[in-house]
């Protein structure tokens, strides 16, 4: 289970890297959108690295889930290009799914490790 959590978190690190570079690849037209993507990318990436280093700790995954949901909602509230909007929505979906999957792996592994047989 720890290997799966590390893999899912590693994929979130890659999603974070995409968030950091996407404004420059897709030529975002708003400085606010650029900074949001860069900051969210850094946070998603760092949380992914924390989760990879400590696969038995699930809180980084749950924070990334919240960020992923925000990324799905935020583009619909801001003026942005179509490419930027869909990049953020799709990346948000990916981050949320990876984070949820990683977080639930930990919950399952904790529940199996903490069961004690009756004496």
Backbone atoms as SQL, in Angstrom:
CREATE TABLE atoms (id INTEGER PRIMARY KEY, chain TEXT, resi INTEGER, resn TEXT, atom TEXT, x REAL, y REAL, z REAL);
INSERT INTO atoms VALUES
  (1, 'A', 1, 'UNK', 'N', 0.812, -1.202, 0.000),
  (2, 'A', 1, 'UNK', 'CA', 0.000, 0.000, 0.000),
  (3, 'A', 1, 'UNK', 'C', 0.857, 1.267, 0.000),
  (4, 'A', 2, 'UNK', 'N', 1.988, 1.225, 0.722),
  (5, 'A', 2, 'UNK', 'CA', 2.851, 2.418, 0.753),
  (6, 'A', 2, 'UNK', 'C', 3.388, 2.736, -0.627),
  (7, 'A', 3, 'UNK', 'N', 3.691, 1.692, -1.408),
  (8, 'A', 3, 'UNK', 'CA', 4.190, 1.917, -2.764),
  (9, 'A', 3, 'UNK', 'C', 3.158, 2.601, -3.639),
  (10, 'A', 4, 'UNK', 'N', 1.904, 2.200, -3.486),
  (11, 'A', 4, 'UNK', 'CA', 0.838, 2.837, -4.262),
  (12, 'A', 4, 'UNK', 'C', 0.666, 4.290, -3.853),
  (13, 'A', 5, 'UNK', 'N', 0.730, 4.563, -2.549),
  (14, 'A', 5, 'UNK', 'CA', 0.606, 5.945, -2.074),
  (15, 'A', 5, 'UNK', 'C', 1.752, 6.789, -2.622),
  (16, 'A', 6, 'UNK', 'N', 2.954, 6.232, -2.636),
  (17, 'A', 6, 'UNK', 'CA', 4.104, 6.971, -3.177),
  (18, 'A', 6, 'UNK', 'C', 3.938, 7.237, -4.675),
  (19, 'A', 7, 'UNK', 'N', 3.465, 6.230, -5.407),
  (20, 'A', 7, 'UNK', 'CA', 3.265, 6.399, -6.846),
  (21, 'A', 7, 'UNK', 'C', 2.226, 7.472, -7.138),
  (22, 'A', 8, 'UNK', 'N', 1.086, 7.404, -6.456),
  (23, 'A', 8, 'UNK', 'CA', 0.035, 8.401, -6.658),
  (24, 'A', 8, 'UNK', 'C', 0.532, 9.798, -6.298),
  (25, 'A', 9, 'UNK', 'N', 1.289, 9.895, -5.227),
  (26, 'A', 9, 'UNK', 'CA', 1.830, 11.194, -4.811),
  (27, 'A', 9, 'UNK', 'C', 2.877, 11.689, -5.788),
  (28, 'A', 10, 'UNK', 'N', 3.662, 10.777, -6.335),
  (29, 'A', 10, 'UNK', 'CA', 4.635, 11.153, -7.361),
  (30, 'A', 10, 'UNK', 'C', 3.956, 11.718, -8.595),
  (31, 'A', 11, 'UNK', 'N', 2.826, 11.134, -8.957),
  (32, 'A', 11, 'UNK', 'CA', 2.061, 11.666, -10.084),
  (33, 'A', 11, 'UNK', 'C', 1.509, 13.058, -9.763),
  (34, 'A', 12, 'UNK', 'N', 1.163, 13.289, -8.498),
  (35, 'A', 12, 'UNK', 'CA', 0.723, 14.634, -8.108),
  (36, 'A', 12, 'UNK', 'C', 1.881, 15.624, -8.156),
  (37, 'A', 13, 'UNK', 'N', 3.094, 15.171, -7.880),
  (38, 'A', 13, 'UNK', 'CA', 4.261, 16.048, -8.041),
  (39, 'A', 13, 'UNK', 'C', 4.371, 16.470, -9.504),
  (40, 'A', 14, 'UNK', 'N', 4.177, 15.517, -10.411),
  (41, 'A', 14, 'UNK', 'CA', 4.221, 15.843, -11.840),
  (42, 'A', 14, 'UNK', 'C', 3.103, 16.816, -12.217),
  (43, 'A', 15, 'UNK', 'N', 1.912, 16.627, -11.639),
  (44, 'A', 15, 'UNK', 'CA', 0.807, 17.564, -11.888),
  (45, 'A', 15, 'UNK', 'C', 1.176, 18.954, -11.374),
  (46, 'A', 16, 'UNK', 'N', 1.847, 19.015, -10.222),
  (47, 'A', 16, 'UNK', 'CA', 2.305, 20.296, -9.685),
  (48, 'A', 16, 'UNK', 'C', 3.291, 20.977, -10.621),
  (49, 'A', 17, 'UNK', 'N', 4.192, 20.186, -11.188),
  (50, 'A', 17, 'UNK', 'CA', 5.158, 20.749, -12.150),
  (51, 'A', 17, 'UNK', 'C', 4.423, 21.296, -13.367),
  (52, 'A', 18, 'UNK', 'N', 3.417, 20.555, -13.844),
  (53, 'A', 18, 'UNK', 'CA', 2.631, 21.053, -14.977),
  (54, 'A', 18, 'UNK', 'C', 1.959, 22.377, -14.629),
  (55, 'A', 19, 'UNK', 'N', 1.408, 22.466, -13.422),
  (56, 'A', 19, 'UNK', 'CA', 0.757, 23.715, -13.014),
  (57, 'A', 19, 'UNK', 'C', 1.739, 24.878, -13.032),
  (58, 'A', 20, 'UNK', 'N', 2.960, 24.628, -12.614),
  (59, 'A', 20, 'UNK', 'CA', 3.967, 25.692, -12.585),
  (60, 'A', 20, 'UNK', 'C', 4.317, 26.158, -13.996),
  (61, 'A', 21, 'UNK', 'N', 4.450, 25.231, -14.929),
  (62, 'A', 21, 'UNK', 'CA', 4.893, 25.614, -16.272),
  (63, 'A', 21, 'UNK', 'C', 3.745, 25.920, -17.232),
  (64, 'A', 22, 'UNK', 'N', 2.520, 25.473, -16.908),
  (65, 'A', 22, 'UNK', 'CA', 1.405, 25.630, -17.855),
  (66, 'A', 22, 'UNK', 'C', 1.115, 27.081, -18.263),
  (67, 'A', 23, 'UNK', 'N', 1.213, 28.063, -17.359),
  (68, 'A', 23, 'UNK', 'CA', 0.938, 29.435, -17.814),
  (69, 'A', 23, 'UNK', 'C', 1.903, 29.902, -18.897),
  (70, 'A', 24, 'UNK', 'N', 3.123, 29.374, -18.885),
  (71, 'A', 24, 'UNK', 'CA', 4.122, 29.795, -19.850),
  (72, 'A', 24, 'UNK', 'C', 4.006, 28.996, -21.146),
  (73, 'A', 25, 'UNK', 'N', 3.590, 27.748, -21.028),
  (74, 'A', 25, 'UNK', 'CA', 3.379, 26.911, -22.209),
  (75, 'A', 25, 'UNK', 'C', 2.115, 27.353, -22.957),
  (76, 'A', 26, 'UNK', 'N', 1.061, 27.651, -22.189),
  (77, 'A', 26, 'UNK', 'CA', -0.230, 28.002, -22.791),
  (78, 'A', 26, 'UNK', 'C', -0.432, 29.511, -22.955),
  (79, 'A', 27, 'UNK', 'N', 0.546, 30.302, -22.558),
  (80, 'A', 27, 'UNK', 'CA', 0.523, 31.758, -22.733),
  (81, 'A', 27, 'UNK', 'C', -0.713, 32.402, -22.103),
  (82, 'A', 28, 'UNK', 'N', -0.842, 32.233, -20.789),
  (83, 'A', 28, 'UNK', 'CA', -1.964, 32.836, -20.058),
  (84, 'A', 28, 'UNK', 'C', -1.942, 34.338, -20.257),
  (85, 'A', 29, 'UNK', 'N', -3.120, 34.942, -20.311),
  (86, 'A', 29, 'UNK', 'CA', -3.221, 36.384, -20.556),
  (87, 'A', 29, 'UNK', 'C', -3.460, 37.200, -19.286),
  (88, 'A', 30, 'UNK', 'N', -3.461, 36.560, -18.134),
  (89, 'A', 30, 'UNK', 'CA', -3.725, 37.256, -16.882),
  (90, 'A', 30, 'UNK', 'C', -2.629, 36.938, -15.865),
  (91, 'A', 31, 'UNK', 'N', -2.014, 37.978, -15.336),
  (92, 'A', 31, 'UNK', 'CA', -0.969, 37.786, -14.335),
  (93, 'A', 31, 'UNK', 'C', -1.504, 37.071, -13.095),
  (94, 'A', 32, 'UNK', 'N', -2.747, 37.379, -12.715),
  (95, 'A', 32, 'UNK', 'CA', -3.357, 36.722, -11.559),
  (96, 'A', 32, 'UNK', 'C', -3.474, 35.227, -11.762),
  (97, 'A', 33, 'UNK', 'N', -3.871, 34.821, -12.956),
  (98, 'A', 33, 'UNK', 'CA', -3.968, 33.394, -13.259),
  (99, 'A', 33, 'UNK', 'C', -2.605, 32.732, -13.253),
  (100, 'A', 34, 'UNK', 'N', -1.606, 33.421, -13.752),
  (101, 'A', 34, 'UNK', 'CA', -0.249, 32.871, -13.759),
  (102, 'A', 34, 'UNK', 'C', 0.202, 32.609, -12.328),
  (103, 'A', 35, 'UNK', 'N', 0.048, 33.592, -11.457),
  (104, 'A', 35, 'UNK', 'CA', 0.493, 33.417, -10.077),
  (105, 'A', 35, 'UNK', 'C', -0.289, 32.334, -9.352),
  (106, 'A', 36, 'UNK', 'N', -1.592, 32.263, -9.619),
  (107, 'A', 36, 'UNK', 'CA', -2.385, 31.206, -8.986),
  (108, 'A', 36, 'UNK', 'C', -1.860, 29.831, -9.389),
  (109, 'A', 37, 'UNK', 'N', -1.600, 29.636, -10.675),
  (110, 'A', 37, 'UNK', 'CA', -1.113, 28.341, -11.149),
  (111, 'A', 37, 'UNK', 'C', 0.254, 28.009, -10.560),
  (112, 'A', 38, 'UNK', 'N', 1.151, 28.988, -10.546),
  (113, 'A', 38, 'UNK', 'CA', 2.492, 28.753, -10.015),
  (114, 'A', 38, 'UNK', 'C', 2.424, 28.409, -8.524),
  (115, 'A', 39, 'UNK', 'N', 1.665, 29.178, -7.762),
  (116, 'A', 39, 'UNK', 'CA', 1.566, 28.926, -6.311),
  (117, 'A', 39, 'UNK', 'C', 0.898, 27.586, -6.040),
  (118, 'A', 40, 'UNK', 'N', -0.214, 27.303, -6.722),
  (119, 'A', 40, 'UNK', 'CA', -0.871, 26.011, -6.527),
  (120, 'A', 40, 'UNK', 'C', 0.031, 24.868, -6.956),
  (121, 'A', 41, 'UNK', 'N', 0.762, 25.055, -8.034),
  (122, 'A', 41, 'UNK', 'CA', 1.696, 24.020, -8.489),
  (123, 'A', 41, 'UNK', 'C', 2.777, 23.728, -7.458),
  (124, 'A', 42, 'UNK', 'N', 3.312, 24.776, -6.858),
  (125, 'A', 42, 'UNK', 'CA', 4.334, 24.600, -5.819),
  (126, 'A', 42, 'UNK', 'C', 3.742, 23.854, -4.629),
  (127, 'A', 43, 'UNK', 'N', 2.545, 24.255, -4.193),
  (128, 'A', 43, 'UNK', 'CA', 1.908, 23.616, -3.030),
  (129, 'A', 43, 'UNK', 'C', 1.588, 22.153, -3.330),
  (130, 'A', 44, 'UNK', 'N', 0.983, 21.880, -4.490),
  (131, 'A', 44, 'UNK', 'CA', 0.650, 20.502, -4.859),
  (132, 'A', 44, 'UNK', 'C', 1.921, 19.656, -4.919),
  (133, 'A', 45, 'UNK', 'N', 2.964, 20.199, -5.526),
  (134, 'A', 45, 'UNK', 'CA', 4.224, 19.469, -5.633),
  (135, 'A', 45, 'UNK', 'C', 4.857, 19.186, -4.285),
  (136, 'A', 46, 'UNK', 'N', 4.895, 20.192, -3.413),
  (137, 'A', 46, 'UNK', 'CA', 5.483, 20.000, -2.081),
  (138, 'A', 46, 'UNK', 'C', 4.676, 18.987, -1.277),
  (139, 'A', 47, 'UNK', 'N', 3.353, 19.090, -1.325),
  (140, 'A', 47, 'UNK', 'CA', 2.521, 18.133, -0.597),
  (141, 'A', 47, 'UNK', 'C', 2.706, 16.716, -1.147),
  (142, 'A', 48, 'UNK', 'N', 2.866, 16.602, -2.448),
  (143, 'A', 48, 'UNK', 'CA', 3.152, 15.298, -3.046),
  (144, 'A', 48, 'UNK', 'C', 4.478, 14.742, -2.552),
  (145, 'A', 49, 'UNK', 'N', 5.485, 15.596, -2.469),
  (146, 'A', 49, 'UNK', 'CA', 6.800, 15.155, -1.966),
  (147, 'A', 49, 'UNK', 'C', 6.725, 14.761, -0.496),
  (148, 'A', 50, 'UNK', 'N', 5.983, 15.526, 0.302),
  (149, 'A', 50, 'UNK', 'CA', 5.813, 15.183, 1.722),
  (150, 'A', 50, 'UNK', 'C', 5.151, 13.817, 1.836),
  (151, 'A', 51, 'UNK', 'N', 4.134, 13.597, 1.035),
  (152, 'A', 51, 'UNK', 'CA', 3.402, 12.328, 1.064),
  (153, 'A', 51, 'UNK', 'C', 4.297, 11.174, 0.618),
  (154, 'A', 52, 'UNK', 'N', 5.150, 11.415, -0.373),
  (155, 'A', 52, 'UNK', 'CA', 6.073, 10.372, -0.826),
  (156, 'A', 52, 'UNK', 'C', 7.070, 10.021, 0.269),
  (157, 'A', 53, 'UNK', 'N', 7.536, 11.027, 0.998),
  (158, 'A', 53, 'UNK', 'CA', 8.513, 10.808, 2.059),
  (159, 'A', 53, 'UNK', 'C', 7.896, 10.150, 3.286),
  (160, 'A', 54, 'UNK', 'N', 6.617, 10.411, 3.522),
  (161, 'A', 54, 'UNK', 'CA', 5.931, 9.862, 4.699),
  (162, 'A', 54, 'UNK', 'C', 4.600, 9.254, 4.256),
  (163, 'A', 55, 'UNK', 'N', 4.630, 8.079, 3.622),
  (164, 'A', 55, 'UNK', 'CA', 3.407, 7.512, 3.053),
  (165, 'A', 55, 'UNK', 'C', 2.353, 7.108, 4.086),
  (166, 'A', 56, 'UNK', 'N', 2.715, 7.045, 5.350),
  (167, 'A', 56, 'UNK', 'CA', 1.728, 6.706, 6.377),
  (168, 'A', 56, 'UNK', 'C', 0.999, 7.927, 6.925),
  (169, 'A', 57, 'UNK', 'N', 1.313, 9.099, 6.401),
  (170, 'A', 57, 'UNK', 'CA', 0.664, 10.342, 6.821),
  (171, 'A', 57, 'UNK', 'C', -0.242, 10.782, 5.679),
  (172, 'A', 58, 'UNK', 'N', -1.536, 10.899, 5.935),
  (173, 'A', 58, 'UNK', 'CA', -2.472, 11.156, 4.837),
  (174, 'A', 58, 'UNK', 'C', -2.850, 12.624, 4.651),
  (175, 'A', 59, 'UNK', 'N', -2.568, 13.505, 5.617),
  (176, 'A', 59, 'UNK', 'CA', -3.043, 14.887, 5.502),
  (177, 'A', 59, 'UNK', 'C', -2.589, 15.599, 4.231),
  (178, 'A', 60, 'UNK', 'N', -1.371, 15.349, 3.698),
  (179, 'A', 60, 'UNK', 'CA', -1.023, 16.046, 2.451),
  (180, 'A', 60, 'UNK', 'C', -1.975, 15.696, 1.299),
  (181, 'A', 61, 'UNK', 'N', -2.433, 14.449, 1.268),
  (182, 'A', 61, 'UNK', 'CA', -3.360, 14.040, 0.213),
  (183, 'A', 61, 'UNK', 'C', -4.686, 14.770, 0.342),
  (184, 'A', 62, 'UNK', 'N', -5.165, 14.918, 1.558),
  (185, 'A', 62, 'UNK', 'CA', -6.467, 15.579, 1.748),
  (186, 'A', 62, 'UNK', 'C', -6.383, 17.069, 1.410),
  (187, 'A', 63, 'UNK', 'N', -5.257, 17.694, 1.693),
  (188, 'A', 63, 'UNK', 'CA', -5.094, 19.098, 1.297),
  (189, 'A', 63, 'UNK', 'C', -5.046, 19.202, -0.230),
  (190, 'A', 64, 'UNK', 'N', -4.327, 18.271, -0.871),
  (191, 'A', 64, 'UNK', 'CA', -4.286, 18.279, -2.336),
  (192, 'A', 64, 'UNK', 'C', -5.670, 18.019, -2.936),
  (193, 'A', 65, 'UNK', 'N', -6.497, 17.233, -2.271),
  (194, 'A', 65, 'UNK', 'CA', -7.867, 17.016, -2.744),
  (195, 'A', 65, 'UNK', 'C', -8.631, 18.344, -2.752),
  (196, 'A', 66, 'UNK', 'N', -8.497, 19.107, -1.679),
  (197, 'A', 66, 'UNK', 'CA', -9.158, 20.415, -1.595),
  (198, 'A', 66, 'UNK', 'C', -8.647, 21.342, -2.699),
  (199, 'A', 67, 'UNK', 'N', -7.339, 21.337, -2.916),
  (200, 'A', 67, 'UNK', 'CA', -6.759, 22.174, -3.974),
  (201, 'A', 67, 'UNK', 'C', -7.288, 21.736, -5.340),
  (202, 'A', 68, 'UNK', 'N', -7.377, 20.425, -5.557),
  (203, 'A', 68, 'UNK', 'CA', -7.903, 19.921, -6.821),
  (204, 'A', 68, 'UNK', 'C', -9.323, 20.380, -7.073),
  (205, 'A', 69, 'UNK', 'N', -10.152, 20.329, -6.042),
  (206, 'A', 69, 'UNK', 'CA', -11.545, 20.787, -6.174),
  (207, 'A', 69, 'UNK', 'C', -11.564, 22.290, -6.476),
  (208, 'A', 70, 'UNK', 'N', -10.717, 23.052, -5.783),
  (209, 'A', 70, 'UNK', 'CA', -10.636, 24.494, -6.055),
  (210, 'A', 70, 'UNK', 'C', -10.257, 24.740, -7.515),
  (211, 'A', 71, 'UNK', 'N', -9.318, 23.957, -8.033),
  (212, 'A', 71, 'UNK', 'CA', -8.862, 24.141, -9.410),
  (213, 'A', 71, 'UNK', 'C', -9.968, 23.827, -10.421),
  (214, 'A', 72, 'UNK', 'N', -10.886, 22.968, -10.051),
  (215, 'A', 72, 'UNK', 'CA', -12.014, 22.659, -10.935),
  (216, 'A', 72, 'UNK', 'C', -13.001, 23.829, -10.956),
  (217, 'A', 73, 'UNK', 'N', -13.176, 24.477, -9.818),
  (218, 'A', 73, 'UNK', 'CA', -14.158, 25.562, -9.680),
  (219, 'A', 73, 'UNK', 'C', -13.599, 26.917, -10.128),
  (220, 'A', 74, 'UNK', 'N', -12.375, 27.219, -9.761),
  (221, 'A', 74, 'UNK', 'CA', -11.800, 28.557, -9.955),
  (222, 'A', 74, 'UNK', 'C', -11.842, 29.085, -11.386),
  (223, 'A', 75, 'UNK', 'N', -11.531, 28.299, -12.390),
  (224, 'A', 75, 'UNK', 'CA', -11.514, 28.875, -13.748),
  (225, 'A', 75, 'UNK', 'C', -12.869, 29.399, -14.210),
  (226, 'A', 76, 'UNK', 'N', -13.938, 28.906, -13.631),
  (227, 'A', 76, 'UNK', 'CA', -15.269, 29.344, -14.033),
  (228, 'A', 76, 'UNK', 'C', -15.622, 30.691, -13.395),
  (229, 'A', 77, 'UNK', 'N', -14.817, 31.127, -12.423),
  (230, 'A', 77, 'UNK', 'CA', -15.086, 32.398, -11.756),
  (231, 'A', 77, 'UNK', 'C', -14.163, 33.507, -12.238),
  (232, 'A', 78, 'UNK', 'N', -13.183, 33.174, -13.069),
  (233, 'A', 78, 'UNK', 'CA', -12.193, 34.159, -13.527),
  (234, 'A', 78, 'UNK', 'C', -12.224, 34.266, -15.047),
  (235, 'A', 79, 'UNK', 'N', -11.886, 35.436, -15.519),
  (236, 'A', 79, 'UNK', 'CA', -11.729, 35.611, -16.962),
  (237, 'A', 79, 'UNK', 'C', -10.387, 35.015, -17.364),
  (238, 'A', 80, 'UNK', 'N', -10.422, 34.074, -18.259),
  (239, 'A', 80, 'UNK', 'CA', -9.183, 33.427, -18.685),
  (240, 'A', 80, 'UNK', 'C', -9.382, 32.844, -20.080),
  (241, 'A', 81, 'UNK', 'N', -8.309, 32.402, -20.696),
  (242, 'A', 81, 'UNK', 'CA', -8.419, 31.801, -22.022),
  (243, 'A', 81, 'UNK', 'C', -9.038, 30.406, -21.905),
  (244, 'A', 82, 'UNK', 'N', -9.552, 29.933, -23.005),
  (245, 'A', 82, 'UNK', 'CA', -10.160, 28.600, -23.017),
  (246, 'A', 82, 'UNK', 'C', -9.118, 27.531, -22.679),
  (247, 'A', 83, 'UNK', 'N', -7.933, 27.639, -23.250),
  (248, 'A', 83, 'UNK', 'CA', -6.877, 26.651, -22.974),
  (249, 'A', 83, 'UNK', 'C', -6.503, 26.661, -21.501),
  (250, 'A', 84, 'UNK', 'N', -6.379, 27.833, -20.917),
  (251, 'A', 84, 'UNK', 'CA', -6.025, 27.938, -19.496),
  (252, 'A', 84, 'UNK', 'C', -7.124, 27.342, -18.629),
  (253, 'A', 85, 'UNK', 'N', -8.372, 27.649, -18.977),
  (254, 'A', 85, 'UNK', 'CA', -9.508, 27.145, -18.203),
  (255, 'A', 85, 'UNK', 'C', -9.521, 25.621, -18.206),
  (256, 'A', 86, 'UNK', 'N', -9.412, 25.015, -19.379),
  (257, 'A', 86, 'UNK', 'CA', -9.497, 23.561, -19.454),
  (258, 'A', 86, 'UNK', 'C', -8.264, 22.877, -18.890),
  (259, 'A', 87, 'UNK', 'N', -7.121, 23.517, -19.022),
  (260, 'A', 87, 'UNK', 'CA', -5.919, 22.954, -18.407),
  (261, 'A', 87, 'UNK', 'C', -6.085, 22.873, -16.897),
  (262, 'A', 88, 'UNK', 'N', -6.593, 23.946, -16.300),
  (263, 'A', 88, 'UNK', 'CA', -6.763, 23.956, -14.855),
  (264, 'A', 88, 'UNK', 'C', -7.850, 22.977, -14.409),
  (265, 'A', 89, 'UNK', 'N', -8.949, 22.905, -15.139),
  (266, 'A', 89, 'UNK', 'CA', -10.022, 21.982, -14.776),
  (267, 'A', 89, 'UNK', 'C', -9.537, 20.534, -14.868),
  (268, 'A', 90, 'UNK', 'N', -8.905, 20.186, -15.970),
  (269, 'A', 90, 'UNK', 'CA', -8.429, 18.808, -16.147),
  (270, 'A', 90, 'UNK', 'C', -7.345, 18.475, -15.125),
  (271, 'A', 91, 'UNK', 'N', -6.416, 19.395, -14.898),
  (272, 'A', 91, 'UNK', 'CA', -5.378, 19.149, -13.898),
  (273, 'A', 91, 'UNK', 'C', -5.999, 19.051, -12.506),
  (274, 'A', 92, 'UNK', 'N', -7.005, 19.869, -12.226),
  (275, 'A', 92, 'UNK', 'CA', -7.701, 19.797, -10.941),
  (276, 'A', 92, 'UNK', 'C', -8.358, 18.446, -10.738),
  (277, 'A', 93, 'UNK', 'N', -8.985, 17.922, -11.774),
  (278, 'A', 93, 'UNK', 'CA', -9.606, 16.595, -11.690),
  (279, 'A', 93, 'UNK', 'C', -8.546, 15.539, -11.413),
  (280, 'A', 94, 'UNK', 'N', -7.424, 15.624, -12.131),
  (281, 'A', 94, 'UNK', 'CA', -6.333, 14.657, -11.935),
  (282, 'A', 94, 'UNK', 'C', -5.788, 14.743, -10.509),
  (283, 'A', 95, 'UNK', 'N', -5.508, 15.952, -10.042),
  (284, 'A', 95, 'UNK', 'CA', -4.977, 16.140, -8.685),
  (285, 'A', 95, 'UNK', 'C', -5.965, 15.600, -7.655),
  (286, 'A', 96, 'UNK', 'N', -7.239, 15.919, -7.815),
  (287, 'A', 96, 'UNK', 'CA', -8.249, 15.467, -6.853),
  (288, 'A', 96, 'UNK', 'C', -8.360, 13.944, -6.824),
  (289, 'A', 97, 'UNK', 'N', -8.390, 13.311, -7.988),
  (290, 'A', 97, 'UNK', 'CA', -8.505, 11.848, -8.041),
  (291, 'A', 97, 'UNK', 'C', -7.273, 11.191, -7.435),
  (292, 'A', 98, 'UNK', 'N', -6.091, 11.672, -7.798),
  (293, 'A', 98, 'UNK', 'CA', -4.856, 11.104, -7.244),
  (294, 'A', 98, 'UNK', 'C', -4.795, 11.294, -5.730),
  (295, 'A', 99, 'UNK', 'N', -5.155, 12.487, -5.276),
  (296, 'A', 99, 'UNK', 'CA', -5.102, 12.776, -3.840),
  (297, 'A', 99, 'UNK', 'C', -6.109, 11.921, -3.074),
  (298, 'A', 100, 'UNK', 'N', -7.318, 11.810, -3.589),
  (299, 'A', 100, 'UNK', 'CA', -8.337, 10.991, -2.923),
  (300, 'A', 100, 'UNK', 'C', -7.888, 9.534, -2.871),
  (301, 'A', 101, 'UNK', 'N', -7.384, 9.035, -4.000),
  (302, 'A', 101, 'UNK', 'CA', -6.925, 7.645, -4.047),
  (303, 'A', 101, 'UNK', 'C', -5.785, 7.409, -3.065),
  (304, 'A', 102, 'UNK', 'N', -4.853, 8.330, -3.010),
  (305, 'A', 102, 'UNK', 'CA', -3.729, 8.212, -2.087),
  (306, 'A', 102, 'UNK', 'C', -4.198, 8.293, -0.643),
  (307, 'A', 103, 'UNK', 'N', -5.093, 9.217, -0.350),
  (308, 'A', 103, 'UNK', 'CA', -5.590, 9.382, 1.017),
  (309, 'A', 103, 'UNK', 'C', -6.352, 8.178, 1.513),
  (310, 'A', 104, 'UNK', 'N', -7.142, 7.566, 0.638),
  (311, 'A', 104, 'UNK', 'CA', -7.913, 6.401, 1.068),
  (312, 'A', 104, 'UNK', 'C', -7.035, 5.179, 1.237),
  (313, 'A', 105, 'UNK', 'N', -5.940, 5.101, 0.510),
  (314, 'A', 105, 'UNK', 'CA', -4.999, 3.988, 0.710),
  (315, 'A', 105, 'UNK', 'C', -4.459, 4.036, 2.123),
  (316, 'A', 106, 'UNK', 'N', -4.107, 5.225, 2.587),
  (317, 'A', 106, 'UNK', 'CA', -3.568, 5.367, 3.936),
  (318, 'A', 106, 'UNK', 'C', -4.606, 4.995, 4.972),
  (319, 'A', 107, 'UNK', 'N', -5.831, 5.457, 4.780),
  (320, 'A', 107, 'UNK', 'CA', -6.886, 5.147, 5.742),
  (321, 'A', 107, 'UNK', 'C', -7.038, 3.636, 5.854),
  (322, 'A', 108, 'UNK', 'N', -7.045, 2.949, 4.714),
  (323, 'A', 108, 'UNK', 'CA', -7.180, 1.498, 4.727),
  (324, 'A', 108, 'UNK', 'C', -5.983, 0.845, 5.401),
  (325, 'A', 109, 'UNK', 'N', -4.772, 1.316, 5.100),
  (326, 'A', 109, 'UNK', 'CA', -3.601, 0.677, 5.690),
  (327, 'A', 109, 'UNK', 'C', -3.534, 0.947, 7.188),
  (328, 'A', 110, 'UNK', 'N', -3.983, 2.150, 7.629),
  (329, 'A', 110, 'UNK', 'CA', -4.008, 2.418, 9.065),
  (330, 'A', 110, 'UNK', 'C', -4.996, 1.512, 9.769),
  (331, 'A', 111, 'UNK', 'N', -6.158, 1.294, 9.174),
  (332, 'A', 111, 'UNK', 'CA', -7.162, 0.479, 9.829),
  (333, 'A', 111, 'UNK', 'C', -6.718, -0.982, 9.935),
  (334, 'A', 112, 'UNK', 'N', -5.947, -1.462, 8.976),
  (335, 'A', 112, 'UNK', 'CA', -5.486, -2.837, 9.055),
  (336, 'A', 112, 'UNK', 'C', -4.317, -2.986, 10.004),
  (337, 'A', 113, 'UNK', 'N', -3.516, -1.948, 10.156),
  (338, 'A', 113, 'UNK', 'CA', -2.364, -2.025, 11.063),
  (339, 'A', 113, 'UNK', 'C', -2.726, -1.820, 12.517),
  (340, 'A', 114, 'UNK', 'N', -3.844, -1.172, 12.771),
  (341, 'A', 114, 'UNK', 'CA', -4.193, -0.847, 14.151),
  (342, 'A', 114, 'UNK', 'C', -5.198, -1.826, 14.767),
  (343, 'A', 115, 'UNK', 'N', -5.571, -2.827, 14.018),
  (344, 'A', 115, 'UNK', 'CA', -6.491, -3.818, 14.586),
  (345, 'A', 115, 'UNK', 'C', -5.701, -4.746, 15.512),
  (346, 'A', 116, 'UNK', 'N', -6.195, -4.909, 16.696),
  (347, 'A', 116, 'UNK', 'CA', -5.541, -5.786, 17.661),
  (348, 'A', 116, 'UNK', 'C', -6.452, -6.971, 17.960),
  (349, 'A', 117, 'UNK', 'N', -5.895, -8.171, 17.974),
  (350, 'A', 117, 'UNK', 'CA', -6.744, -9.315, 18.285),
  (351, 'A', 117, 'UNK', 'C', -7.221, -9.264, 19.719),
  (352, 'A', 118, 'UNK', 'N', -8.416, -9.770, 19.940),
  (353, 'A', 118, 'UNK', 'CA', -8.983, -9.802, 21.298),
  (354, 'A', 118, 'UNK', 'C', -8.203, -10.808, 22.143),
  (355, 'A', 119, 'UNK', 'N', -7.946, -10.429, 23.371),
  (356, 'A', 119, 'UNK', 'CA', -7.215, -11.331, 24.271),
  (357, 'A', 119, 'UNK', 'C', -8.161, -12.122, 25.086);
